[in-house]
Amino acid sequence: MATHKRSAADPISGSSIYAHIVGWGMAVPDRIMTNEEMSAIVETSDEWIQARTGIKERRIAGERDSTATLGLKAAQRALEVADILPTEVELVIVATSTSENIFPSTASLIQDWLGASNAGAFDMSAACSGFVYAVHMAAQSIRSGSIKTALVVASETMSRVMDWQDRGTCILFGDGAGAVVLQASDVEGGVLSTVLRSDGSGYDLLGIPSVGSLDTCAPIVNPNGHKMYKMHMNGGEVFKFASRVIGESITQALDNVGLRLDEVKLIVPHQANDRIIQSAARALKVEKEIFISNIERYGNTSAASIPIALCEAIEQGRVQPNDYIVFVGFGGGLTWASMVVKWGAPEAEERQAAVLGKQRRQASYTLARWRARLIRFQRRLSNAVTRIRPNEGRVHRLRHKIDQHDLR
Ligand SMILES: CC(C)(COP(=O)(O)OP(=O)(O)OC[C@H]1O[C@@H](n2cnc3c(N)ncnc32)[C@H](O)[C@@H]1OP(=O)(O)O)[C@@H](O)C(=O)NCCC(=O)NCCS
């Protein structure tokens, strides 16, 4: 690890266990959709989109991409950087608004594909704030001492929930995934402070109606006229909300740990609109350059936008050991969240994944695939045998019952 001071206990949490980000990875689909292409679908233009949002292009999931496959790739890269085996992961959280299923969770799929056989897994629904919420949950599990290693994935296929007739939303979003590995350490740092907030009175400003809505059979949800499984948004209201909460929540998260804004090296905001970032910079009275922005290449990838921007910031050398960095997310709910992290990841040369570790991880992925296939095959076989020899099946079940209740 880089040079850090060790301390007995954090004055805020009282815990002497810290949760550090030790691995990171991202994955985006190959297909790029430019603003010009967008203008062939809805009445818009490259000039309008760039001027109002800063977006030039976004990635769109291909036939073989899904929320889980993109998330898996990002997770594998994060495990590579952390140089740990999937079996070391004890918790998998996937932040997403575009889960593969309502259940089972995308997290369970990724846990299985990785061979993370010692992990619990669940999805987190907090829209574009989801990554910060999920990292907070993972960090708290580590700091409480209940687990040592967690994997947080944020993955989205927003293109599949876009209303491609609504130029007010479809121009904004794109697909992609990011992931981080968090690990316990006695080195002071890692996730230091989090502010999580929600204001459900704004639930109708941004959302995707699903099966729990009023009328699940109708193609249109009344009385609002929102389409099932398609995003709807009041852009102007969301813009005002986002511009207000970014500054407020960053200030609160810094106050919690007695830090000043000028001690922060980098702010990694949710990438929703370049003008929102500019307005937050003005409110905080800081240069816009302290915020990392990559919205021009990916658009808004919802929960995935912060970890994708983080990966690119690390690649550009903008994050160094002992730097204070801030994540800030906001979105549907309405929800918003800020987090202060003292960067404590191992130095680049220490991070080189050992060849042995790499091979064992690959073996784990292959084994996981075969294990799942084998279990499914066994299940089918056992059902088939029961069908062919129903009496034997009945006798077997009866015997099992007798054994269980000790009725002999
Ligand atoms: C959606 C958003 C880009 C719209 O920008 P805006 O400057 O607020 O634009 P308005 O909605 O006021 O519309 C201005 C005009 O542009 C038009 N317009 C809207 N979308 C357009 C598009 N894609 N192309 C061309 N014109 C468009 C409107 O119809 C309106 O025309 P009118 O003046 O003739 O009525 C902006 O409100 C926004 O980014 N909001 C936040 C959204 C967000 O970040 N959501 C996710 C949060 S996680």
Ligand as a Chemical Component Dictionary entry (heavy atoms), coordinates in Angstrom:
data_LIG
# 
_chem_comp.id                   LIG 
_chem_comp.type                 NON-POLYMER 
_chem_comp.pdbx_formal_charge   0 
_chem_comp.three_letter_code    LIG 
# 
loop_
_chem_comp_atom.comp_id 
_chem_comp_atom.atom_id 
_chem_comp_atom.alt_atom_id 
_chem_comp_atom.type_symbol 
_chem_comp_atom.charge 
_chem_comp_atom.model_Cartn_x 
_chem_comp_atom.model_Cartn_y 
_chem_comp_atom.model_Cartn_z 
_chem_comp_atom.pdbx_ordinal 
LIG C1  C1  C 0 -33.526 17.746 -21.256 1  
LIG C2  C2  C 0 -32.747 19.040 -21.376 2  
LIG C3  C3  C 0 -31.468 18.810 -22.141 3  
LIG C4  C4  C 0 -33.603 20.027 -22.149 4  
LIG O1  O1  O 0 -32.883 21.236 -22.282 5  
LIG P1  P1  P 0 -33.573 22.644 -22.001 6  
LIG O2  O2  O 0 -32.570 23.662 -22.283 7  
LIG O3  O3  O 0 -34.172 22.563 -20.630 8  
LIG O4  O4  O 0 -34.657 22.665 -23.121 9  
LIG P2  P2  P 0 -36.242 22.803 -22.942 10 
LIG O5  O5  O 0 -36.820 21.512 -22.434 11 
LIG O6  O6  O 0 -36.548 24.070 -22.206 12 
LIG O7  O7  O 0 -36.675 22.985 -24.458 13 
LIG C5  C5  C 0 -36.250 24.105 -25.218 14 
LIG C6  C6  C 0 -36.754 23.901 -26.632 15 
LIG O8  O8  O 0 -35.981 22.860 -27.244 16 
LIG C7  C7  C 0 -36.856 21.836 -27.729 17 
LIG N1  N1  N 0 -36.204 20.568 -27.591 18 
LIG C8  C8  C 0 -36.287 19.676 -26.561 19 
LIG N2  N2  N 0 -35.502 18.615 -26.824 20 
LIG C9  C9  C 0 -34.948 18.840 -28.026 21 
LIG C10 C10 C 0 -34.038 18.109 -28.806 22 
LIG N3  N3  N 0 -33.570 16.923 -28.448 23 
LIG N4  N4  N 0 -33.633 18.641 -29.973 24 
LIG C11 C11 C 0 -34.093 19.834 -30.395 25 
LIG N5  N5  N 0 -34.951 20.573 -29.672 26 
LIG C12 C12 C 0 -35.368 20.078 -28.527 27 
LIG C13 C13 C 0 -38.107 21.963 -26.884 28 
LIG O9  O9  O 0 -39.213 21.412 -27.567 29 
LIG C14 C14 C 0 -38.206 23.434 -26.698 30 
LIG O10 O10 O 0 -38.763 23.988 -27.862 31 
LIG P3  P3  P 0 -39.793 25.237 -27.751 32 
LIG O11 O11 O 0 -38.980 26.351 -27.141 33 
LIG O12 O12 O 0 -40.176 25.464 -29.153 34 
LIG O13 O13 O 0 -40.893 24.779 -26.878 35 
LIG C15 C15 C 0 -32.439 19.642 -19.965 36 
LIG O14 O14 O 0 -33.625 20.088 -19.383 37 
LIG C16 C16 C 0 -31.766 18.683 -19.057 38 
LIG O15 O15 O 0 -30.680 18.219 -19.335 39 
LIG N6  N6  N 0 -32.386 18.393 -17.907 40 
LIG C17 C17 C 0 -31.812 17.475 -16.938 41 
LIG C18 C18 C 0 -32.016 16.094 -17.422 42 
LIG C19 C19 C 0 -31.206 15.106 -16.697 43 
LIG O16 O16 O 0 -30.071 15.321 -16.425 44 
LIG N7  N7  N 0 -31.823 13.959 -16.400 45 
LIG C20 C20 C 0 -31.176 12.867 -15.794 46 
LIG C21 C21 C 0 -30.874 13.149 -14.372 47 
LIG S1  S1  S 0 -30.184 11.744 -13.666 48 
# 
loop_
_chem_comp_bond.comp_id 
_chem_comp_bond.atom_id_1 
_chem_comp_bond.atom_id_2 
_chem_comp_bond.value_order 
_chem_comp_bond.pdbx_ordinal 
LIG C1  C2  SING 1  
LIG C2  C3  SING 2  
LIG C2  C4  SING 3  
LIG C2  C15 SING 4  
LIG C4  O1  SING 5  
LIG O1  P1  SING 6  
LIG P1  O2  DOUB 7  
LIG P1  O3  SING 8  
LIG P1  O4  SING 9  
LIG O4  P2  SING 10 
LIG P2  O5  DOUB 11 
LIG P2  O6  SING 12 
LIG P2  O7  SING 13 
LIG O7  C5  SING 14 
LIG C5  C6  SING 15 
LIG C6  O8  SING 16 
LIG C6  C14 SING 17 
LIG O8  C7  SING 18 
LIG C7  N1  SING 19 
LIG C7  C13 SING 20 
LIG N1  C8  SING 21 
LIG N1  C12 SING 22 
LIG C8  N2  DOUB 23 
LIG N2  C9  SING 24 
LIG C9  C10 SING 25 
LIG C9  C12 DOUB 26 
LIG C10 N3  SING 27 
LIG C10 N4  DOUB 28 
LIG N4  C11 SING 29 
LIG C11 N5  DOUB 30 
LIG N5  C12 SING 31 
LIG C13 O9  SING 32 
LIG C13 C14 SING 33 
LIG C14 O10 SING 34 
LIG O10 P3  SING 35 
LIG P3  O11 DOUB 36 
LIG P3  O12 SING 37 
LIG P3  O13 SING 38 
LIG C15 O14 SING 39 
LIG C15 C16 SING 40 
LIG C16 O15 DOUB 41 
LIG C16 N6  SING 42 
LIG N6  C17 SING 43 
LIG C17 C18 SING 44 
LIG C18 C19 SING 45 
LIG C19 O16 DOUB 46 
LIG C19 N7  SING 47 
LIG N7  C20 SING 48 
LIG C20 C21 SING 49 
LIG C21 S1  SING 50 
# 
